[in-house]
Amino acid sequence: WSRIFPDGLGKEINEQGVAFYNNLIDFMIEKGIQPYATLYHWDLPHNLQRTIGGWLSDKIVEYFALYAEACFANFGDRVKHWITINEPIQTCINAYGIGIFAPGLCKGVAAEPFLAGHHQILAHAAAVDVYRRKFKAKQGGQVGFVIDCEWAEPMSDKMEDQAAAARRIDFQLGWFLDPIYFGDYPESMRQRVGEHLPKFSEKDRELMRNKIDFIGLNHYTSRIIGNQPNPQPQEIHFYQVQGIERTDKWSSGEGIGERAASEWLLIVPWGIRKTINYIVKKYENPIIYITENGMDDEDDPSAPVDQFLNDTKRVNFFKGYVGSVAQAIKDGADVRGYFAWSFMDNFEWAMGYTKRFGIVYVDYKNG
């Protein structure tokens, strides 16, 4: 976004930025790679944060639509699969709740993450609306929304644990997909978030209705979820309000899966199949792309390279997860593609270069 419109206002396009992406897209096609383009992966123009408060302002919906239109106009003759926003929940919680992602806000205001999410949903819908009105007939592309979701496995057969696991999914998939498919947030969110959860107008509902061509699912891990009527006060509001206990061990003490390098990433291949099948059932068997799936190693500059290249844990990870996706397809899911995270080791946001998700090892010291 900031490369195309540095000030974010959608008026003065940066031709050097356009040339950069034209060269990139042309090179990919020349090499036989079909581009899937994400419009927003957390690169908010600083001017929009400074002047209007970024995703906390409803004005951002219009600015995002102008940016999307410029991308469709300049690149849509070659790009046929568009993603509006990647993992909106991470922007809401980590950027406007916890403060570990830019713009790094952590005011303790319960409403702000939900307000940021509200405007991201409307921005997505506005971008799809622009594409369908002005470009789809000629370009013939598709526009999707990428949601990240860990599977929530109920802690027990008790009704309260089953309901808690369902709430956990509502606060991930339902938060962003229910408004598009059903016109409003899940009832569990309405009940628990209350006045902090914004309301949609009839105009909003008309804009959102069926504004999605495919669902992109980013899935890495799963957790065991139980009911927790009295959450710990030190937890941030987003987790308190769900009323859940989130753990990685069964009551027997057995873990749900082996841990990768990151504390949050437990290897649970069957979880992706359950997540896909949940989407199929609730959202009427949409087109699905697995847009991120992978595991990380801990970077150790003193370790020999051979230690990283003997990558059997990652090989087994992908065998397990890809196999589970294949099972979901056999179950009836319309999964059209799978993207591993990631092709090579990269800069992992708040974790920097300390985690290695790459299929290809990058030697940072020697280039």
BALUMNU-575637 format. One record per residue (C-alpha): x, y, z. Coordinates in nm, 2 decimals, m for minus. Example, Ala and Ser with C-alpha at 12.3 -4.5 7.8 and 13.67 -1.06 7.14 Angstrom:
REM BALUMNU-575637
{east = 1.23; north = m0.45; up = 0.78}
{east = 1.37; north = m0.11; up = 0.71}
//
This chain:
REM BALUMNU-575637
{east = 0.00; north = 0.00; up = 0.00}
{east = 0.27; north = 0.25; up = 0.11}
{east = 0.47; north = 0.17; up = m0.21}
{east = 0.18; north = 0.25; up = m0.43}
{east = 0.03; north = 0.55; up = m0.24}
{east = 0.30; north = 0.66; up = 0.01}
{east = 0.05; north = 0.89; up = 0.19}
{east = m0.23; north = 0.64; up = 0.16}
{east = m0.48; north = 0.89; up = 0.02}
{east = m0.52; north = 0.73; up = m0.32}
{east = m0.45; north = 1.04; up = m0.52}
{east = m0.09; north = 1.06; up = m0.62}
{east = 0.03; north = 0.72; up = m0.74}
{east = 0.40; north = 0.63; up = m0.70}
{east = 0.50; north = 0.53; up = m1.05}
{east = 0.82; north = 0.37; up = m0.92}
{east = 0.62; north = 0.15; up = m0.70}
{east = 0.39; north = 0.05; up = m0.99}
{east = 0.70; north = m0.03; up = m1.20}
{east = 0.85; north = m0.24; up = m0.92}
{east = 0.54; north = m0.46; up = m0.91}
{east = 0.50; north = m0.47; up = m1.29}
{east = 0.86; north = m0.61; up = m1.31}
{east = 0.79; north = m0.86; up = m1.03}
{east = 0.47; north = m0.99; up = m1.18}
{east = 0.62; north = m1.01; up = m1.53}
{east = 0.92; north = m1.20; up = m1.41}
{east = 0.70; north = m1.45; up = m1.21}
{east = 0.49; north = m1.51; up = m1.52}
{east = 0.80; north = m1.55; up = m1.73}
{east = 0.91; north = m1.82; up = m1.49}
{east = 0.58; north = m2.00; up = m1.50}
{east = 0.46; north = m1.88; up = m1.16}
{east = 0.10; north = m1.77; up = m1.12}
{east = 0.08; north = m1.46; up = m0.90}
{east = m0.15; north = m1.45; up = m0.60}
{east = m0.14; north = m1.09; up = m0.48}
{east = m0.21; north = m0.96; up = m0.13}
{east = m0.32; north = m0.60; up = m0.10}
{east = m0.26; north = m0.56; up = 0.27}
{east = m0.01; north = m0.75; up = 0.48}
{east = 0.02; north = m0.49; up = 0.76}
{east = 0.20; north = m0.22; up = 0.56}
{east = m0.02; north = 0.07; up = 0.66}
{east = 0.09; north = 0.41; up = 0.52}
{east = 0.22; north = 0.60; up = 0.82}
{east = 0.03; north = 0.91; up = 0.71}
{east = m0.31; north = 0.73; up = 0.76}
{east = m0.21; north = 0.63; up = 1.11}
{east = m0.09; north = 0.98; up = 1.20}
{east = m0.38; north = 1.17; up = 1.05}
{east = m0.69; north = 0.95; up = 1.10}
{east = m0.58; north = 0.68; up = 1.34}
{east = m0.54; north = 0.40; up = 1.09}
{east = m0.79; north = 0.12; up = 1.11}
{east = m0.97; north = 0.29; up = 1.40}
{east = m1.13; north = 0.54; up = 1.15}
{east = m1.41; north = 0.46; up = 0.91}
{east = m1.24; north = 0.69; up = 0.66}
{east = m0.99; north = 0.41; up = 0.59}
{east = m1.25; north = 0.21; up = 0.40}
{east = m1.26; north = 0.46; up = 0.12}
{east = m0.88; north = 0.50; up = 0.11}
{east = m0.84; north = 0.12; up = 0.09}
{east = m1.09; north = 0.10; up = m0.19}
{east = m0.90; north = 0.36; up = m0.39}
{east = m0.58; north = 0.17; up = m0.34}
{east = m0.74; north = m0.16; up = m0.44}
{east = m0.88; north = 0.00; up = m0.75}
{east = m0.53; north = 0.13; up = m0.85}
{east = m0.39; north = m0.22; up = m0.81}
{east = m0.67; north = m0.38; up = m1.01}
{east = m0.62; north = m0.12; up = m1.29}
{east = m0.25; north = m0.16; up = m1.31}
{east = m0.20; north = m0.53; up = m1.25}
{east = m0.53; north = m0.70; up = m1.30}
{east = m0.46; north = m0.79; up = m1.66}
{east = m0.20; north = m1.05; up = m1.52}
{east = m0.31; north = m1.10; up = m1.16}
{east = m0.62; north = m1.32; up = m1.14}
{east = m0.63; north = m1.40; up = m0.77}
{east = m0.64; north = m1.12; up = m0.52}
{east = m0.63; north = m1.12; up = m0.14}
{east = m0.76; north = m0.80; up = 0.02}
{east = m0.63; north = m0.84; up = 0.37}
{east = m0.41; north = m1.10; up = 0.54}
{east = m0.50; north = m1.21; up = 0.89}
{east = m0.71; north = m0.92; up = 1.00}
{east = m0.72; north = m1.07; up = 1.35}
{east = m0.35; north = m1.01; up = 1.39}
{east = m0.38; north = m0.65; up = 1.31}
{east = m0.67; north = m0.61; up = 1.55}
{east = m0.50; north = m0.79; up = 1.85}
{east = m0.13; north = m0.74; up = 1.80}
{east = m0.14; north = m0.38; up = 1.65}
{east = m0.44; north = m0.23; up = 1.84}
{east = m0.46; north = m0.45; up = 2.15}
{east = m0.12; north = m0.59; up = 2.27}
{east = 0.09; north = m0.35; up = 2.07}
{east = 0.37; north = m0.58; up = 1.94}
{east = 0.29; north = m0.50; up = 1.57}
{east = 0.28; north = m0.15; up = 1.41}
{east = 0.14; north = 0.09; up = 1.50}
{east = 0.21; north = m0.06; up = 1.84}
{east = m0.10; north = 0.07; up = 2.03}
{east = m0.17; north = m0.08; up = 2.37}
{east = m0.41; north = 0.16; up = 2.54}
{east = m0.61; north = m0.11; up = 2.72}
{east = m0.92; north = 0.01; up = 2.54}
{east = m1.14; north = m0.29; up = 2.49}
{east = m1.32; north = m0.16; up = 2.19}
{east = m1.03; north = m0.07; up = 1.97}
{east = m0.94; north = m0.42; up = 1.84}
{east = m1.30; north = m0.48; up = 1.74}
{east = m1.33; north = m0.14; up = 1.58}
{east = m1.02; north = m0.21; up = 1.37}
{east = m1.17; north = m0.54; up = 1.27}
{east = m1.50; north = m0.38; up = 1.18}
{east = m1.33; north = m0.14; up = 0.94}
{east = m1.11; north = m0.42; up = 0.78}
{east = m1.43; north = m0.62; up = 0.70}
{east = m1.59; north = m0.31; up = 0.54}
{east = m1.26; north = m0.23; up = 0.35}
{east = m1.25; north = m0.59; up = 0.22}
{east = m1.61; north = m0.56; up = 0.10}
{east = m1.55; north = m0.22; up = m0.06}
{east = m1.25; north = m0.36; up = m0.25}
{east = m1.45; north = m0.66; up = m0.38}
{east = m1.73; north = m0.42; up = m0.48}
{east = m1.49; north = m0.21; up = m0.68}
{east = m1.35; north = m0.52; up = m0.86}
{east = m1.69; north = m0.66; up = m0.95}
{east = m1.83; north = m0.33; up = m1.07}
{east = m1.53; north = m0.21; up = m1.27}
{east = m1.29; north = m0.50; up = m1.35}
{east = m1.43; north = m0.85; up = m1.32}
{east = m1.61; north = m0.86; up = m1.66}
{east = m1.29; north = m0.78; up = m1.84}
{east = m1.03; north = m0.93; up = m1.62}
{east = m1.22; north = m1.24; up = m1.49}
{east = m1.03; north = m1.26; up = m1.16}
{east = m1.13; north = m1.36; up = m0.81}
{east = m1.10; north = m1.17; up = m0.48}
{east = m1.07; north = m1.34; up = m0.14}
{east = m1.01; north = m1.28; up = 0.23}
{east = m0.74; north = m1.46; up = 0.43}
{east = m0.83; north = m1.56; up = 0.79}
{east = m0.60; north = m1.73; up = 1.03}
{east = m0.75; north = m1.99; up = 1.26}
{east = m0.61; north = m2.25; up = 1.51}
{east = m0.84; north = m2.54; up = 1.56}
{east = m1.02; north = m2.55; up = 1.89}
{east = m1.06; north = m2.91; up = 2.02}
{east = m1.31; north = m2.94; up = 2.31}
{east = m1.15; north = m3.04; up = 2.64}
{east = m1.43; north = m3.29; up = 2.71}
{east = m1.77; north = m3.40; up = 2.61}
{east = m1.93; north = m3.16; up = 2.86}
{east = m2.17; north = m2.91; up = 2.70}
{east = m1.98; north = m2.61; up = 2.85}
{east = m1.65; north = m2.72; up = 2.70}
{east = m1.81; north = m2.79; up = 2.36}
{east = m1.96; north = m2.44; up = 2.37}
{east = m1.63; north = m2.29; up = 2.47}
{east = m1.45; north = m2.45; up = 2.17}
{east = m1.73; north = m2.32; up = 1.94}
{east = m1.68; north = m1.97; up = 2.09}
{east = m1.31; north = m1.99; up = 2.02}
{east = m1.38; north = m2.06; up = 1.65}
{east = m1.64; north = m1.77; up = 1.65}
{east = m1.37; north = m1.53; up = 1.77}
{east = m1.15; north = m1.63; up = 1.48}
{east = m1.34; north = m1.74; up = 1.16}
{east = m1.68; north = m1.61; up = 1.27}
{east = m1.55; north = m1.26; up = 1.35}
{east = m1.46; north = m1.19; up = 0.99}
{east = m1.66; north = m1.44; up = 0.78}
{east = m2.00; north = m1.43; up = 0.95}
{east = m2.07; north = m1.06; up = 0.85}
{east = m1.99; north = m1.14; up = 0.49}
{east = m2.20; north = m1.46; up = 0.47}
{east = m2.47; north = m1.38; up = 0.73}
{east = m2.47; north = m1.01; up = 0.77}
{east = m2.36; north = m0.98; up = 1.13}
{east = m2.11; north = m1.10; up = 1.39}
{east = m2.17; north = m1.44; up = 1.57}
{east = m2.42; north = m1.42; up = 1.85}
{east = m2.15; north = m1.54; up = 2.09}
{east = m1.95; north = m1.23; up = 2.01}
{east = m2.25; north = m1.00; up = 2.05}
{east = m2.33; north = m1.15; up = 2.39}
{east = m1.98; north = m1.14; up = 2.52}
{east = m1.83; north = m0.82; up = 2.37}
{east = m2.15; north = m0.62; up = 2.41}
{east = m2.13; north = m0.25; up = 2.33}
{east = m1.76; north = m0.28; up = 2.23}
{east = m1.86; north = m0.46; up = 1.92}
{east = m1.97; north = m0.22; up = 1.64}
{east = m2.30; north = m0.25; up = 1.46}
{east = m2.35; north = m0.28; up = 1.09}
{east = m2.60; north = m0.05; up = 0.91}
{east = m2.82; north = m0.18; up = 0.63}
{east = m2.59; north = 0.00; up = 0.39}
{east = m2.30; north = m0.20; up = 0.54}
{east = m2.49; north = m0.53; up = 0.51}
{east = m2.56; north = m0.46; up = 0.15}
{east = m2.20; north = m0.38; up = 0.08}
{east = m2.08; north = m0.70; up = 0.25}
{east = m2.33; north = m0.94; up = 0.12}
{east = m2.15; north = m1.23; up = m0.06}
{east = m1.85; north = m1.02; up = m0.12}
{east = m1.60; north = m1.30; up = m0.13}
{east = m1.49; north = m1.54; up = m0.41}
{east = m1.27; north = m1.77; up = m0.20}
{east = m1.15; north = m1.81; up = 0.16}
{east = m0.78; north = m1.81; up = 0.23}
{east = m0.70; north = m2.02; up = 0.54}
{east = m0.38; north = m1.96; up = 0.73}
{east = m0.35; north = m2.26; up = 0.97}
{east = m0.05; north = m2.37; up = 1.18}
{east = m0.17; north = m2.52; up = 1.50}
{east = m0.45; north = m2.64; up = 1.73}
{east = m0.53; north = m2.61; up = 2.10}
{east = m0.75; north = m2.78; up = 2.36}
{east = m1.03; north = m2.55; up = 2.47}
{east = m1.24; north = m2.57; up = 2.79}
{east = m1.49; north = m2.34; up = 2.95}
{east = m1.35; north = m2.07; up = 3.19}
{east = m1.62; north = m1.86; up = 3.36}
{east = m1.36; north = m1.67; up = 3.56}
{east = m1.07; north = m1.58; up = 3.33}
{east = m0.75; north = m1.45; up = 3.48}
{east = m0.75; north = m1.07; up = 3.51}
{east = m0.40; north = m1.03; up = 3.37}
{east = m0.52; north = m1.17; up = 3.03}
{east = m0.59; north = m0.91; up = 2.77}
{east = m0.96; north = m0.83; up = 2.71}
{east = m0.98; north = m1.02; up = 2.38}
{east = m0.90; north = m1.35; up = 2.56}
{east = m1.09; north = m1.27; up = 2.88}
{east = m1.41; north = m1.20; up = 2.69}
{east = m1.41; north = m1.54; up = 2.52}
{east = m1.45; north = m1.72; up = 2.86}
{east = m1.22; north = m2.00; up = 2.76}
{east = m0.93; north = m2.21; up = 2.90}
{east = m0.67; north = m2.26; up = 2.63}
{east = m0.42; north = m2.53; up = 2.69}
{east = m0.19; north = m2.77; up = 2.50}
{east = m0.24; north = m3.07; up = 2.74}
{east = m0.52; north = m3.31; up = 2.80}
{east = m0.63; north = m3.39; up = 3.16}
{east = m0.41; north = m3.70; up = 3.14}
{east = m0.10; north = m3.48; up = 3.09}
{east = m0.05; north = m3.59; up = 2.74}
{east = 0.02; north = m3.31; up = 2.50}
{east = m0.18; north = m3.23; up = 2.19}
{east = 0.13; north = m3.23; up = 1.97}
{east = 0.50; north = m3.18; up = 1.94}
{east = 0.62; north = m2.82; up = 1.97}
{east = 0.81; north = m2.64; up = 1.69}
{east = 1.04; north = m2.35; up = 1.78}
{east = 0.77; north = m2.10; up = 1.87}
{east = 0.58; north = m2.15; up = 2.19}
{east = 0.25; north = m2.12; up = 2.02}
{east = 0.32; north = m2.36; up = 1.73}
{east = 0.22; north = m2.72; up = 1.82}
{east = 0.23; north = m2.97; up = 1.54}
{east = m0.12; north = m3.12; up = 1.51}
{east = m0.18; north = m3.23; up = 1.15}
{east = m0.54; north = m3.35; up = 1.21}
{east = m0.64; north = m2.99; up = 1.31}
{east = m0.62; north = m2.86; up = 0.96}
{east = m0.87; north = m3.12; up = 0.83}
{east = m1.11; north = m3.03; up = 1.11}
{east = m1.08; north = m2.66; up = 1.04}
{east = m1.14; north = m2.71; up = 0.67}
{east = m1.44; north = m2.93; up = 0.73}
{east = m1.58; north = m2.67; up = 0.97}
{east = m1.56; north = m2.40; up = 0.70}
{east = m1.72; north = m2.64; up = 0.45}
{east = m2.02; north = m2.70; up = 0.67}
{east = m2.08; north = m2.35; up = 0.80}
{east = m2.00; north = m2.15; up = 0.49}
{east = m2.16; north = m2.37; up = 0.23}
{east = m1.85; north = m2.54; up = 0.08}
{east = m1.67; north = m2.23; up = m0.05}
{east = m1.35; north = m2.23; up = m0.26}
{east = m1.06; north = m2.26; up = m0.02}
{east = m0.69; north = m2.20; up = m0.05}
{east = m0.45; north = m2.29; up = 0.22}
{east = m0.26; north = m1.96; up = 0.21}
{east = m0.01; north = m2.03; up = 0.49}
{east = 0.10; north = m2.35; up = 0.67}
{east = 0.44; north = m2.43; up = 0.81}
{east = 0.66; north = m2.46; up = 1.11}
{east = 0.97; north = m2.29; up = 1.24}
{east = 1.32; north = m2.37; up = 1.38}
{east = 1.50; north = m2.17; up = 1.63}
{east = 1.79; north = m1.97; up = 1.47}
{east = 2.12; north = m2.06; up = 1.63}
{east = 2.41; north = m1.87; up = 1.46}
{east = 2.66; north = m2.10; up = 1.63}
{east = 2.50; north = m2.42; up = 1.49}
{east = 2.65; north = m2.59; up = 1.19}
{east = 2.45; north = m2.55; up = 0.87}
{east = 2.41; north = m2.92; up = 0.83}
{east = 2.20; north = m2.92; up = 1.14}
{east = 1.94; north = m2.71; up = 0.97}
{east = 1.97; north = m2.89; up = 0.63}
{east = 1.89; north = m3.22; up = 0.79}
{east = 1.53; north = m3.11; up = 0.80}
{east = 1.34; north = m3.42; up = 0.88}
{east = 1.11; north = m3.25; up = 1.13}
{east = 0.98; north = m3.01; up = 0.87}
{east = 0.95; north = m3.29; up = 0.61}
{east = 0.73; north = m3.48; up = 0.85}
{east = 0.53; north = m3.17; up = 0.93}
{east = 0.44; north = m3.11; up = 0.57}
{east = 0.37; north = m3.48; up = 0.51}
{east = 0.13; north = m3.47; up = 0.80}
{east = m0.05; north = m3.15; up = 0.71}
{east = m0.06; north = m3.19; up = 0.34}
{east = m0.20; north = m3.54; up = 0.40}
{east = m0.47; north = m3.40; up = 0.62}
{east = m0.56; north = m3.14; up = 0.35}
{east = m0.59; north = m3.43; up = 0.10}
{east = m0.82; north = m3.61; up = 0.35}
{east = m1.04; north = m3.29; up = 0.37}
{east = m1.06; north = m3.29; up = m0.01}
{east = m1.18; north = m3.65; up = 0.00}
{east = m1.43; north = m3.54; up = 0.26}
{east = m1.57; north = m3.30; up = 0.00}
{east = m1.39; north = m2.97; up = 0.05}
{east = m1.32; north = m2.76; up = m0.25}
{east = m0.95; north = m2.68; up = m0.18}
{east = m0.79; north = m2.54; up = m0.49}
{east = m0.43; north = m2.47; up = m0.37}
{east = m0.18; north = m2.49; up = m0.09}
{east = 0.10; north = m2.24; up = 0.00}
{east = 0.37; north = m2.34; up = 0.24}
{east = 0.50; north = m2.08; up = 0.48}
{east = 0.76; north = m2.02; up = 0.38}
{east = 0.96; north = m2.06; up = 0.07}
{east = 1.27; north = m1.93; up = 0.25}
{east = 1.37; north = m1.80; up = 0.59}
{east = 1.24; north = m1.45; up = 0.64}
{east = 1.18; north = m1.16; up = 0.87}
{east = 0.91; north = m1.28; up = 1.11}
{east = 0.75; north = m0.96; up = 1.23}
{east = 0.80; north = m0.92; up = 1.61}
{east = 1.04; north = m1.22; up = 1.61}
{east = 1.27; north = m1.08; up = 1.35}
{east = 1.53; north = m1.33; up = 1.22}
{east = 1.52; north = m1.55; up = 1.53}
{east = 1.28; north = m1.80; up = 1.38}
{east = 1.33; north = m2.00; up = 1.06}
{east = 1.01; north = m2.10; up = 0.87}
{east = 1.18; north = m2.15; up = 0.53}
{east = 1.18; north = m2.46; up = 0.32}
{east = 1.50; north = m2.30; up = 0.18}
{east = 1.77; north = m2.22; up = 0.44}
{east = 1.91; north = m1.87; up = 0.43}
{east = 2.27; north = m1.81; up = 0.54}
{east = 2.24; north = m1.46; up = 0.70}
{east = 2.60; north = m1.44; up = 0.78}
{east = 2.75; north = m1.52; up = 0.44}
{east = 2.47; north = m1.43; up = 0.21}
//
